[in-house]
């Protein structure tokens, strides 16, 4: 049930014939065109919302680098001391430190995305329906229902973890049955069985890959459904399954095109970075910067920082592209399943119960 009030729609800022909410189902090309125009018309808002996970990404990895300085610092000093004698070795990191960084990093980013996805979905979905949403409105909604959206991120994982564990058990049992306990470690009592087990494992991997794509498509509009219809996490998954029924192929093709476009844009940004880095390296060589010197490590640090910034820009573009596309797809599927989308939910104001 929708627990938002329903005021008069606000005119959209979309140019051309895309003012207000869509009144008829969109074709494949119209979905892509509307996504592009929606992103262009709300560029600052969408990228502003995407800056939160991108900034979190940047800060987390900056903190990782900061934690590694006490380990890398002495290695850099040793390299400087031996400059001109032996080639400087690249810094090394203890395996436990890398594992600890991974363990601490992913939960933080997971929590950040539990805020970003509903905020971005709400802003894009409302904008597609002709309403203006501010940065504060979007993240205010995400904060007020944080636990619901966190649970909405966790629930779909069980649909993948359970079959993954089942496949792991099947593979382990098969390997155990073919293991020859009397022949020593690694001995196989049934080579013919092993010959069939390997293709079977490859087949299971392919089936799991297809299944994961199917799950992604089935729950692709769960976040827009949750924020726009006030649904719980479980109800959002069921609503998404209903809205995407019979449309998974079209949704897959739309997302595939968006992925290709995002990949091309990211590739251009990376190529620009590589050209700039190559020019910088050429200048360093002409300036006779010695390997292992302070200037050398400063340039390496700047190159790493530049690469990280490019990755953040690529990530922001991909985030905006996917969340905007899913918002358009949600509104289109809701129009197909439920009819016209008016009246529209209001933008929640600070202090309102949502």
KALIN-V93992 format. One record per residue. RES is the residue in one letter. BURIAL is + if it has 24 or more other C-alpha atoms within 12 Angstrom, else -. D_LAST is the distance of its C-alpha to the last C-alpha in Angstrom with 1 decimal. Layout:
res=RES burial=BURIAL d_last=D_LAST
res=RES burial=BURIAL d_last=D_LAST
//
This chain:
res=X burial=- d_last=12.0
res=X burial=- d_last=9.8
res=X burial=- d_last=6.9
res=X burial=- d_last=6.9
res=X burial=- d_last=9.8
res=X burial=- d_last=13.1
res=X burial=- d_last=15.3
res=X burial=- d_last=18.7
res=X burial=+ d_last=18.8
res=X burial=+ d_last=20.0
res=X burial=- d_last=23.3
res=X burial=+ d_last=23.4
res=X burial=+ d_last=25.6
res=X burial=+ d_last=27.2
res=X burial=- d_last=30.9
res=X burial=- d_last=33.2
res=X burial=- d_last=32.3
res=X burial=+ d_last=28.7
res=X burial=- d_last=27.0
res=X burial=+ d_last=23.8
res=X burial=+ d_last=22.5
res=X burial=+ d_last=25.3
res=X burial=- d_last=27.0
res=X burial=- d_last=29.2
res=X burial=+ d_last=29.1
res=X burial=+ d_last=30.2
res=X burial=- d_last=33.3
res=X burial=+ d_last=33.7
res=X burial=- d_last=35.0
res=X burial=- d_last=32.4
res=X burial=+ d_last=29.5
res=X burial=+ d_last=31.3
res=X burial=+ d_last=32.1
res=X burial=+ d_last=28.6
res=X burial=+ d_last=27.3
res=X burial=+ d_last=29.9
res=X burial=+ d_last=29.3
res=X burial=+ d_last=25.5
res=X burial=+ d_last=26.2
res=X burial=+ d_last=29.0
res=X burial=+ d_last=27.0
res=X burial=+ d_last=24.1
res=X burial=+ d_last=26.4
res=X burial=- d_last=25.4
res=X burial=+ d_last=21.6
res=X burial=+ d_last=21.9
res=X burial=+ d_last=24.6
res=X burial=+ d_last=22.9
res=X burial=+ d_last=19.9
res=X burial=+ d_last=22.6
res=X burial=+ d_last=24.5
res=X burial=+ d_last=22.3
res=X burial=+ d_last=23.4
res=X burial=+ d_last=26.8
res=X burial=+ d_last=27.2
res=X burial=+ d_last=26.3
res=X burial=+ d_last=28.9
res=X burial=+ d_last=31.4
res=X burial=- d_last=30.9
res=X burial=+ d_last=31.2
res=X burial=+ d_last=34.4
res=X burial=- d_last=35.7
res=X burial=- d_last=35.3
res=X burial=+ d_last=37.1
res=X burial=- d_last=40.0
res=X burial=- d_last=40.1
res=X burial=- d_last=40.5
res=X burial=- d_last=43.3
res=X burial=- d_last=45.2
res=X burial=- d_last=47.1
res=X burial=- d_last=48.3
res=X burial=- d_last=49.0
res=X burial=- d_last=50.5
res=X burial=- d_last=53.7
res=X burial=- d_last=54.1
res=X burial=+ d_last=54.0
res=X burial=- d_last=56.5
res=X burial=- d_last=58.8
res=X burial=+ d_last=58.6
res=X burial=+ d_last=59.5
res=X burial=- d_last=62.4
res=X burial=- d_last=63.7
res=X burial=- d_last=63.3
res=X burial=- d_last=66.5
res=X burial=- d_last=67.6
res=X burial=- d_last=65.3
res=X burial=- d_last=62.3
res=X burial=- d_last=59.0
res=X burial=- d_last=56.9
res=X burial=- d_last=53.2
res=X burial=- d_last=51.0
res=X burial=- d_last=50.2
res=X burial=- d_last=47.3
res=X burial=- d_last=47.5
res=X burial=- d_last=45.8
res=X burial=- d_last=43.9
res=X burial=- d_last=42.3
res=X burial=- d_last=41.1
res=X burial=- d_last=39.7
res=X burial=- d_last=38.0
res=X burial=+ d_last=36.4
res=X burial=- d_last=35.1
res=X burial=- d_last=33.7
res=X burial=- d_last=31.8
res=X burial=+ d_last=30.8
res=X burial=- d_last=29.0
res=X burial=- d_last=26.4
res=X burial=- d_last=25.5
res=X burial=+ d_last=25.1
res=X burial=- d_last=23.2
res=X burial=+ d_last=20.5
res=X burial=+ d_last=20.4
res=X burial=+ d_last=19.9
res=X burial=+ d_last=17.0
res=X burial=+ d_last=15.3
res=X burial=+ d_last=17.3
res=X burial=+ d_last=17.0
res=X burial=+ d_last=13.2
res=X burial=+ d_last=13.6
res=X burial=+ d_last=16.8
res=X burial=+ d_last=15.7
res=X burial=+ d_last=12.8
res=X burial=+ d_last=15.3
res=X burial=+ d_last=18.2
res=X burial=+ d_last=16.7
res=X burial=+ d_last=15.4
res=X burial=+ d_last=18.8
res=X burial=+ d_last=20.7
res=X burial=+ d_last=19.2
res=X burial=+ d_last=20.3
res=X burial=+ d_last=17.3
res=X burial=+ d_last=17.6
res=X burial=+ d_last=15.1
res=X burial=+ d_last=16.2
res=X burial=+ d_last=16.7
res=X burial=- d_last=14.4
res=X burial=+ d_last=11.5
res=X burial=+ d_last=12.1
res=X burial=+ d_last=12.7
res=X burial=+ d_last=10.0
res=X burial=+ d_last=7.4
res=X burial=+ d_last=10.2
res=X burial=+ d_last=10.8
res=X burial=+ d_last=7.6
res=X burial=+ d_last=8.1
res=X burial=+ d_last=11.8
res=X burial=- d_last=13.4
res=X burial=+ d_last=12.0
res=X burial=+ d_last=13.3
res=X burial=+ d_last=16.4
res=X burial=+ d_last=17.1
res=X burial=+ d_last=16.8
res=X burial=+ d_last=19.5
res=X burial=- d_last=21.6
res=X burial=+ d_last=21.8
res=X burial=+ d_last=23.7
res=X burial=- d_last=26.2
res=X burial=- d_last=27.5
res=X burial=- d_last=28.6
res=X burial=- d_last=30.9
res=X burial=- d_last=31.9
res=X burial=- d_last=33.2
res=X burial=- d_last=35.6
res=X burial=- d_last=36.6
res=X burial=- d_last=37.7
res=X burial=- d_last=39.5
res=X burial=- d_last=41.4
res=X burial=- d_last=42.3
res=X burial=- d_last=43.7
res=X burial=- d_last=45.7
res=X burial=+ d_last=47.1
res=X burial=- d_last=48.0
res=X burial=- d_last=49.8
res=X burial=- d_last=51.7
res=X burial=+ d_last=52.8
res=X burial=- d_last=53.8
res=X burial=- d_last=55.9
res=X burial=+ d_last=57.8
res=X burial=- d_last=58.4
res=X burial=- d_last=62.0
res=X burial=- d_last=62.0
res=X burial=- d_last=65.8
res=X burial=- d_last=65.9
res=X burial=- d_last=64.0
res=X burial=- d_last=60.7
res=X burial=- d_last=59.6
res=X burial=- d_last=62.2
res=X burial=- d_last=61.3
res=X burial=- d_last=63.2
res=X burial=- d_last=62.0
res=X burial=- d_last=62.1
res=X burial=- d_last=61.7
res=X burial=- d_last=58.5
res=X burial=- d_last=57.2
res=X burial=- d_last=58.2
res=X burial=- d_last=55.8
res=X burial=- d_last=53.1
res=X burial=- d_last=52.4
res=X burial=- d_last=51.8
res=X burial=- d_last=49.6
res=X burial=- d_last=47.5
res=X burial=- d_last=47.2
res=X burial=- d_last=46.2
res=X burial=- d_last=43.5
res=X burial=- d_last=42.1
res=X burial=- d_last=42.1
res=X burial=- d_last=40.5
res=X burial=+ d_last=37.8
res=X burial=- d_last=37.2
res=X burial=- d_last=36.8
res=X burial=- d_last=34.5
res=X burial=+ d_last=32.2
res=X burial=- d_last=32.1
res=X burial=+ d_last=31.3
res=X burial=+ d_last=28.4
res=X burial=+ d_last=27.1
res=X burial=+ d_last=27.4
res=X burial=+ d_last=26.0
res=X burial=+ d_last=22.7
res=X burial=+ d_last=22.8
res=X burial=+ d_last=19.7
res=X burial=+ d_last=17.5
res=X burial=+ d_last=15.3
res=X burial=+ d_last=14.9
res=X burial=+ d_last=14.3
res=X burial=+ d_last=11.6
res=X burial=+ d_last=9.6
res=X burial=+ d_last=10.6
res=X burial=+ d_last=10.6
res=X burial=+ d_last=7.7
res=X burial=+ d_last=10.8
res=X burial=+ d_last=12.0
res=X burial=+ d_last=14.8
res=X burial=+ d_last=17.6
res=X burial=+ d_last=16.3
res=X burial=+ d_last=15.7
res=X burial=+ d_last=19.3
res=X burial=+ d_last=20.6
res=X burial=+ d_last=18.9
res=X burial=+ d_last=20.4
res=X burial=+ d_last=23.7
res=X burial=+ d_last=23.8
res=X burial=+ d_last=23.0
res=X burial=+ d_last=25.6
res=X burial=+ d_last=28.3
res=X burial=- d_last=31.4
res=X burial=+ d_last=30.2
res=X burial=+ d_last=30.5
res=X burial=- d_last=33.8
res=X burial=- d_last=32.5
res=X burial=+ d_last=29.5
res=X burial=+ d_last=31.9
res=X burial=- d_last=34.3
res=X burial=+ d_last=31.7
res=X burial=+ d_last=30.5
res=X burial=- d_last=34.1
res=X burial=- d_last=34.9
res=X burial=+ d_last=32.0
res=X burial=+ d_last=33.3
res=X burial=- d_last=36.8
res=X burial=- d_last=35.8
res=X burial=+ d_last=33.8
res=X burial=- d_last=36.8
res=X burial=- d_last=39.2
res=X burial=- d_last=37.2
res=X burial=+ d_last=37.0
res=X burial=- d_last=40.7
res=X burial=- d_last=41.6
res=X burial=+ d_last=39.8
res=X burial=+ d_last=41.6
res=X burial=- d_last=44.9
res=X burial=- d_last=44.5
res=X burial=+ d_last=43.9
res=X burial=- d_last=47.0
res=X burial=- d_last=49.1
res=X burial=- d_last=48.2
res=X burial=+ d_last=48.8
res=X burial=- d_last=52.1
res=X burial=- d_last=53.2
res=X burial=- d_last=52.3
res=X burial=- d_last=54.3
res=X burial=- d_last=57.2
res=X burial=- d_last=57.3
res=X burial=- d_last=57.2
res=X burial=- d_last=60.1
res=X burial=- d_last=62.1
res=X burial=- d_last=61.4
res=X burial=- d_last=62.8
res=X burial=- d_last=59.8
res=X burial=+ d_last=61.0
res=X burial=+ d_last=59.0
res=X burial=+ d_last=57.8
res=X burial=+ d_last=58.1
res=X burial=- d_last=55.3
res=X burial=- d_last=54.9
res=X burial=+ d_last=54.5
res=X burial=+ d_last=51.7
res=X burial=- d_last=50.0
res=X burial=+ d_last=50.1
res=X burial=+ d_last=48.8
res=X burial=- d_last=45.8
res=X burial=- d_last=45.2
res=X burial=- d_last=45.4
res=X burial=- d_last=42.9
res=X burial=- d_last=40.5
res=X burial=- d_last=41.0
res=X burial=+ d_last=40.4
res=X burial=+ d_last=37.2
res=X burial=+ d_last=36.0
res=X burial=+ d_last=37.0
res=X burial=+ d_last=35.1
res=X burial=+ d_last=31.9
res=X burial=+ d_last=32.5
res=X burial=+ d_last=33.1
res=X burial=+ d_last=30.0
res=X burial=+ d_last=27.8
res=X burial=+ d_last=29.4
res=X burial=+ d_last=28.9
res=X burial=+ d_last=25.2
res=X burial=+ d_last=24.6
res=X burial=+ d_last=26.9
res=X burial=+ d_last=25.3
res=X burial=+ d_last=21.6
res=X burial=+ d_last=22.6
res=X burial=+ d_last=24.8
res=X burial=+ d_last=22.3
res=X burial=+ d_last=19.8
res=X burial=+ d_last=22.8
res=X burial=+ d_last=23.8
res=X burial=+ d_last=20.4
res=X burial=+ d_last=20.5
res=X burial=+ d_last=24.2
res=X burial=+ d_last=23.9
res=X burial=+ d_last=21.2
res=X burial=- d_last=23.5
res=X burial=+ d_last=26.4
res=X burial=- d_last=24.9
res=X burial=- d_last=22.8
res=X burial=- d_last=24.5
res=X burial=- d_last=23.4
res=X burial=+ d_last=19.9
res=X burial=+ d_last=19.5
res=X burial=- d_last=17.4
res=X burial=+ d_last=14.9
res=X burial=+ d_last=11.1
res=X burial=+ d_last=10.6
res=X burial=+ d_last=10.2
res=X burial=+ d_last=7.2
res=X burial=- d_last=9.4
res=X burial=- d_last=9.9
res=X burial=- d_last=8.9
res=X burial=- d_last=6.2
res=X burial=- d_last=3.8
res=X burial=+ d_last=0.0
//
